[in-house]
Each structure stands twice: as structure tokens, then as C-alpha cells.
Amino acid sequence: MARISFNSYTPQGTIELVSRAGVKKSNMRPDKAFLSGVSAGCLLAFAAASALSTNAAPLYQQNAPGLIRTISSLVFPYGLVMILLTGADLHTGSFMYTTVAVLHRRFSLPKMLLHWFLTFWGNLAGSLFVVALILGCRDLSSTVTGIWWPIFAFVSLGLNHVVANMAFVPMGIWLNTPSCSVGLYIWKGIIPAGLGNIIGG
């Protein structure tokens, strides 16, 4: 009889992984820890802005406030997902990782407190930067800067944009890239990316 596997870590294994991650975080160069915190602050602020724009729809606020809060709560976690995928440092997440590592005596308390300090100010700087972009985004330079960061995020994560792919994929077909055909591009490129972009939009 086959054994069922949920492919999960034991509690002890999970704590060990958390502890190792805490050591890695606290051994980061101070400038890198700060900039990682800035990145996390930016990402979470973008998610907060999305949640606010969803939650502020007047029609739903008046007629279905509970529903719109629920929808908004489904939108917000993408900020945390982006932080997780990019490895950025969220101040509150550092509490768990670094505390466990200190309890395992893998580094000192002052190092942990320094990491907390750097990520706190990094998160604040990143959040304020995005807030400034959102509220000062009327002139051309602010608009360009505001657009730049989300595009940077989706390109660096390897996400798909149906129109951007119209340049990349046909170039591969033109250069006779093996197993790259027009039919495959339509089936696995245009259709899924297009539908995904429609849903995202």
C-alpha cells in the first residue's frame, strides 16, 4: 500500500530552516539589508495602494461594504507574495527569523537588533517613496518613475506580458529556435498571456 506524502517539513525541520534563514539575514551587509528593506516597503506599499483603490469604490462601499472589504483583502496579499518571491526583507518577518537564530545561538543579539533597525527604516523609506509617487504623480517625471518600478518587478520575476512577447517570441521563431513555432506561440503564448493580462487588468 502506497504511503501518502504531503511533502511537508516536520516542525523541527521548519524551525531549522527558519533559523538558517535568520542567520543569513543577519549576516547581510548593512547597506544590502537596508536596500532589501526599501524593496519590501515599496512592494507592500504598491499592494496597499491596490487594496485602497479596490476598497474605495463608492458603489460597493454604499451597497456592499462587506463584499468590497473581502475583495480588497484578496488583493492585498500580492505584496507579501512579491516580497517572498524576491527575497526582500520585511521588518515584521525578520522578527521570527532572526529571533529563532539568536535562540539557537547562531549569532549575537546586537546583530539581530541592527537587522531590525535597518529593515524598519528601509521599509519606511520604501513605503514613503511609493506614497510620494502616488500623490505627486501628475508631472511626466513622476509618472515615468511610478511606471518604472512595477514594470521592473514583472520583468525581473519573469512574468508574461502579451504585447512584450510579440517582440521576443517572433524573434526566436525568425532565428529558427528549435521547437519554437507559430502554433506553439499562439497556444502557449498569446492565449494564456492574453487571458492572464485581461484578468489582471
KEPA-722330 format. One record per residue (C-alpha): y, z, x; residue in one letter. Coordinates in nm, 4 decimals, m for minus. Each point is the difference from the previous one (the first is absolute). Example, Ala and Ser with C-alpha at 12.3 -4.5 7.8 and 13.67 -1.06 7.14 Angstrom:
{y:m0.4500, z:0.7800, x:1.2300, torba:A} .
{y:0.3440, z:m0.0660, x:0.1370, torba:S} .
//
This chain:
{y:0.0000, z:0.0000, x:0.0000, torba:M} .
{y:0.3374, z:m0.1027, x:0.1430, torba:A} .
{y:0.2545, z:0.2701, x:0.0719, torba:R} .
{y:0.3399, z:m0.0320, x:m0.1624, torba:I} .
{y:0.2832, z:m0.0053, x:0.2533, torba:S} .
{y:0.3628, z:0.0512, x:m0.0902, torba:F} .
{y:0.1044, z:m0.0756, x:0.3593, torba:N} .
{y:0.2168, z:0.3109, x:0.0123, torba:S} .
{y:0.0685, z:0.2558, x:0.2716, torba:Y} .
{y:m0.1193, z:0.3573, x:m0.0212, torba:T} .
{y:0.2712, z:0.2684, x:m0.0297, torba:P} .
{y:m0.0576, z:0.0890, x:0.3654, torba:Q} .
{y:0.0233, z:m0.3652, x:0.1043, torba:G} .
{y:0.3206, z:m0.0436, x:m0.1989, torba:T} .
{y:0.1616, z:0.3034, x:0.1649, torba:I} .
{y:m0.0998, z:m0.1338, x:0.3419, torba:E} .
{y:0.1615, z:m0.3384, x:m0.0715, torba:L} .
{y:0.3148, z:0.1703, x:m0.1319, torba:V} .
{y:0.0160, z:0.2152, x:0.3127, torba:S} .
{y:m0.0325, z:m0.2999, x:0.2315, torba:R} .
{y:0.2713, z:m0.1849, x:m0.1922, torba:A} .
{y:0.2234, z:0.3066, x:0.0341, torba:G} .
{y:m0.0481, z:0.0027, x:0.3766, torba:V} .
{y:0.0868, z:m0.3688, x:0.0184, torba:K} .
{y:0.3125, z:0.0502, x:m0.2088, torba:K} .
{y:0.1254, z:0.2977, x:0.1981, torba:S} .
{y:m0.0589, z:m0.1735, x:0.3330, torba:N} .
{y:0.2270, z:m0.2894, x:m0.1033, torba:M} .
{y:0.3097, z:m0.0625, x:0.2063, torba:R} .
{y:0.2987, z:0.1640, x:m0.1752, torba:P} .
{y:0.1815, z:m0.3307, x:m0.0508, torba:D} .
{y:m0.3129, z:m0.1588, x:m0.1460, torba:K} .
{y:m0.0568, z:0.2956, x:m0.2346, torba:A} .
{y:0.3595, z:m0.0221, x:m0.1213, torba:F} .
{y:m0.0145, z:m0.3775, x:m0.0582, torba:L} .
{y:m0.3361, z:0.0365, x:m0.1745, torba:S} .
{y:0.1696, z:0.2536, x:m0.2266, torba:G} .
{y:0.2869, z:m0.2434, x:m0.0628, torba:V} .
{y:m0.2524, z:m0.2655, x:m0.1021, torba:S} .
{y:m0.1716, z:0.2394, x:m0.2411, torba:A} .
{y:0.3354, z:0.1022, x:m0.1486, torba:G} .
{y:0.0911, z:m0.3647, x:m0.0601, torba:C} .
{y:m0.3318, z:m0.0772, x:m0.1659, torba:L} .
{y:0.0112, z:0.3025, x:m0.2287, torba:L} .
{y:0.3622, z:m0.0724, x:m0.0915, torba:A} .
{y:m0.0940, z:m0.3552, x:m0.1003, torba:F} .
{y:m0.2722, z:0.1455, x:m0.2227, torba:A} .
{y:0.2469, z:0.2491, x:m0.1472, torba:A} .
{y:0.2413, z:m0.2849, x:m0.0753, torba:A} .
{y:m0.2789, z:m0.1949, x:m0.1731, torba:S} .
{y:m0.0977, z:0.3045, x:m0.2046, torba:A} .
{y:0.3629, z:0.0563, x:m0.1018, torba:L} .
{y:0.0523, z:m0.3607, x:m0.1030, torba:S} .
{y:m0.3169, z:0.0187, x:m0.2102, torba:T} .
{y:0.0800, z:0.3393, x:m0.1486, torba:N} .
{y:0.3602, z:m0.0868, x:m0.0863, torba:A} .
{y:m0.0738, z:m0.2762, x:m0.2537, torba:A} .
{y:0.2179, z:0.1066, x:m0.2985, torba:P} .
{y:m0.2264, z:m0.1474, x:m0.2679, torba:L} .
{y:m0.3013, z:0.1992, x:0.1172, torba:Y} .
{y:0.2008, z:0.3144, x:0.0792, torba:Q} .
{y:0.1118, z:0.0110, x:m0.3630, torba:Q} .
{y:m0.3223, z:m0.1089, x:m0.1696, torba:N} .
{y:m0.2855, z:0.0920, x:0.2340, torba:A} .
{y:0.1144, z:0.2420, x:0.2717, torba:P} .
{y:m0.3520, z:0.1285, x:0.0668, torba:G} .
{y:m0.1363, z:m0.3515, x:0.0451, torba:L} .
{y:0.2734, z:m0.1074, x:0.2397, torba:I} .
{y:m0.0464, z:0.3168, x:0.2085, torba:R} .
{y:m0.3704, z:m0.0787, x:0.0237, torba:T} .
{y:0.0673, z:m0.3589, x:0.1053, torba:I} .
{y:0.2554, z:0.1233, x:0.2541, torba:S} .
{y:m0.2551, z:0.2436, x:0.1422, torba:S} .
{y:m0.2400, z:m0.2908, x:0.0511, torba:L} .
{y:0.2663, z:m0.1894, x:0.1975, torba:V} .
{y:0.1112, z:0.2780, x:0.2370, torba:F} .
{y:m0.3249, z:0.0500, x:0.1982, torba:P} .
{y:0.0358, z:m0.3408, x:0.1660, torba:Y} .
{y:0.2440, z:0.1698, x:0.2410, torba:G} .
{y:m0.2679, z:0.2461, x:0.1108, torba:L} .
{y:m0.2562, z:m0.2801, x:0.0228, torba:V} .
{y:0.2359, z:m0.1966, x:0.2273, torba:M} .
{y:0.0528, z:0.3107, x:0.2151, torba:I} .
{y:m0.3751, z:0.0448, x:0.0292, torba:L} .
{y:m0.0619, z:m0.3665, x:0.0831, torba:L} .
{y:0.2728, z:m0.0167, x:0.2640, torba:T} .
{y:m0.0773, z:0.3388, x:0.1562, torba:G} .
{y:0.3577, z:0.1236, x:m0.0469, torba:A} .
{y:0.0633, z:0.3755, x:0.0106, torba:D} .
{y:0.0919, z:0.1775, x:m0.3216, torba:L} .
{y:0.1356, z:0.3487, x:0.0670, torba:H} .
{y:m0.2071, z:0.1689, x:m0.2706, torba:T} .
{y:m0.3173, z:m0.1807, x:0.1107, torba:G} .
{y:0.0537, z:0.1335, x:0.3515, torba:S} .
{y:m0.0253, z:0.3555, x:m0.1323, torba:F} .
{y:m0.3705, z:m0.0394, x:m0.0655, torba:M} .
{y:m0.0969, z:m0.2037, x:0.3059, torba:Y} .
{y:0.1848, z:0.1992, x:0.2615, torba:T} .
{y:m0.0754, z:0.3432, x:m0.1497, torba:T} .
{y:m0.3733, z:m0.0674, x:0.0090, torba:V} .
{y:0.0266, z:m0.1169, x:0.3616, torba:A} .
{y:0.1901, z:0.3167, x:0.0975, torba:V} .
{y:m0.2602, z:0.2159, x:m0.1735, torba:L} .
{y:m0.2631, z:m0.1828, x:0.2080, torba:H} .
{y:0.2098, z:0.0911, x:0.3083, torba:R} .
{y:0.0355, z:m0.3597, x:0.1050, torba:R} .
{y:0.3716, z:0.0274, x:0.0707, torba:F} .
{y:0.2815, z:0.2521, x:m0.0177, torba:S} .
{y:0.2074, z:0.1287, x:m0.2894, torba:L} .
{y:0.3303, z:m0.1170, x:0.1599, torba:P} .
{y:m0.1364, z:m0.3573, x:0.0171, torba:K} .
{y:m0.0886, z:0.0160, x:m0.3676, torba:M} .
{y:0.3458, z:0.1277, x:m0.0922, torba:L} .
{y:0.1627, z:m0.2762, x:0.2071, torba:L} .
{y:m0.2024, z:m0.2610, x:m0.1894, torba:H} .
{y:0.1066, z:0.1544, x:m0.3307, torba:W} .
{y:0.3642, z:m0.0039, x:0.1120, torba:F} .
{y:m0.0107, z:m0.3634, x:0.1121, torba:L} .
{y:m0.1797, z:m0.1297, x:m0.3096, torba:T} .
{y:0.2305, z:0.1918, x:m0.2340, torba:F} .
{y:0.3141, z:m0.1535, x:0.1499, torba:W} .
{y:m0.1700, z:m0.3386, x:0.0310, torba:G} .
{y:m0.1008, z:0.0022, x:m0.3676, torba:N} .
{y:0.3537, z:0.1008, x:m0.0987, torba:L} .
{y:0.1579, z:m0.2716, x:0.2163, torba:A} .
{y:m0.2296, z:m0.2681, x:m0.1429, torba:G} .
{y:0.0578, z:0.1112, x:m0.3579, torba:S} .
{y:0.3788, z:0.0100, x:0.0421, torba:L} .
{y:m0.0064, z:m0.3434, x:0.1620, torba:F} .
{y:m0.1724, z:m0.1502, x:m0.3047, torba:V} .
{y:0.2297, z:0.1875, x:m0.2407, torba:V} .
{y:0.3010, z:m0.1393, x:0.1874, torba:A} .
{y:m0.1435, z:m0.3522, x:m0.0275, torba:L} .
{y:m0.0660, z:0.0361, x:m0.3722, torba:I} .
{y:0.3529, z:0.1391, x:m0.0754, torba:L} .
{y:0.1965, z:m0.2166, x:0.2500, torba:G} .
{y:m0.2004, z:m0.3204, x:m0.0657, torba:C} .
{y:0.2794, z:m0.2234, x:m0.1365, torba:R} .
{y:0.1148, z:m0.1781, x:0.3135, torba:D} .
{y:m0.2097, z:m0.2624, x:0.1803, torba:L} .
{y:m0.0944, z:0.2078, x:0.3056, torba:S} .
{y:m0.1277, z:0.2897, x:m0.2135, torba:S} .
{y:m0.1982, z:m0.2357, x:m0.2205, torba:T} .
{y:m0.1628, z:m0.1686, x:0.3006, torba:V} .
{y:m0.0831, z:0.3376, x:0.1572, torba:T} .
{y:m0.1434, z:0.1262, x:m0.3290, torba:G} .
{y:m0.2217, z:m0.3061, x:m0.0380, torba:I} .
{y:m0.1133, z:0.0087, x:0.3628, torba:W} .
{y:m0.2019, z:0.3251, x:m0.0129, torba:W} .
{y:m0.2304, z:m0.0738, x:m0.2971, torba:P} .
{y:m0.0699, z:m0.3468, x:0.1447, torba:I} .
{y:m0.0749, z:0.1562, x:0.3384, torba:F} .
{y:m0.2399, z:0.2420, x:m0.1733, torba:A} .
{y:m0.1982, z:m0.2632, x:m0.1891, torba:F} .
{y:m0.0248, z:m0.2384, x:0.2971, torba:V} .
{y:m0.1053, z:0.2726, x:0.2449, torba:S} .
{y:m0.2661, z:0.1211, x:m0.2461, torba:L} .
{y:m0.1387, z:m0.3523, x:m0.0414, torba:G} .
{y:0.0740, z:m0.0212, x:m0.3721, torba:L} .
{y:0.0140, z:m0.3391, x:m0.1695, torba:N} .
{y:0.3028, z:m0.1889, x:m0.1253, torba:H} .
{y:m0.0907, z:m0.3175, x:m0.1865, torba:V} .
{y:0.3047, z:m0.1950, x:0.1199, torba:V} .
{y:m0.0208, z:0.1158, x:0.3634, torba:A} .
{y:m0.3626, z:m0.1132, x:m0.0027, torba:N} .
{y:0.1184, z:m0.3488, x:m0.0976, torba:M} .
{y:0.1146, z:m0.0406, x:0.3600, torba:A} .
{y:m0.2715, z:0.1910, x:0.1859, torba:F} .
{y:m0.3150, z:m0.1300, x:m0.1697, torba:V} .
{y:0.0883, z:m0.3723, x:m0.0209, torba:P} .
{y:0.0882, z:0.0192, x:0.3703, torba:M} .
{y:m0.3541, z:0.1213, x:0.0659, torba:G} .
{y:m0.1443, z:m0.2785, x:m0.2161, torba:I} .
{y:0.2172, z:m0.2584, x:0.1786, torba:W} .
{y:m0.1295, z:0.1231, x:0.3378, torba:L} .
{y:m0.3635, z:m0.0335, x:m0.1201, torba:N} .
{y:m0.0770, z:0.3705, x:0.0124, torba:T} .
{y:m0.3760, z:0.0429, x:m0.0616, torba:P} .
{y:m0.0977, z:0.0947, x:m0.3570, torba:S} .
{y:0.3614, z:m0.0278, x:m0.1179, torba:C} .
{y:0.0282, z:m0.2500, x:m0.2833, torba:S} .
{y:0.2353, z:m0.0814, x:m0.2862, torba:V} .
{y:m0.2556, z:0.1204, x:m0.2560, torba:G} .
{y:m0.0520, z:0.3303, x:0.1806, torba:L} .
{y:0.3769, z:0.0458, x:0.0309, torba:Y} .
{y:0.0464, z:m0.0482, x:m0.3762, torba:I} .
{y:m0.2951, z:0.2208, x:m0.0941, torba:W} .
{y:0.0499, z:0.2852, x:0.2493, torba:K} .
{y:0.3707, z:m0.0413, x:0.0759, torba:G} .
{y:0.2207, z:m0.1345, x:m0.2745, torba:I} .
{y:m0.1830, z:0.1436, x:m0.3026, torba:I} .
{y:m0.0536, z:0.3635, x:0.1133, torba:P} .
{y:0.3277, z:0.0306, x:0.1933, torba:A} .
{y:0.1943, z:m0.1623, x:m0.2832, torba:G} .
{y:m0.1506, z:0.2284, x:m0.2648, torba:L} .
{y:0.0530, z:0.3038, x:0.2247, torba:G} .
{y:0.3640, z:m0.0927, x:0.0556, torba:N} .
{y:0.0504, z:m0.0476, x:m0.3757, torba:I} .
{y:m0.1452, z:0.3462, x:m0.0722, torba:I} .
{y:0.2005, z:0.1549, x:0.2849, torba:G} .
{y:0.3189, z:m0.1684, x:m0.1217, torba:G} .
//
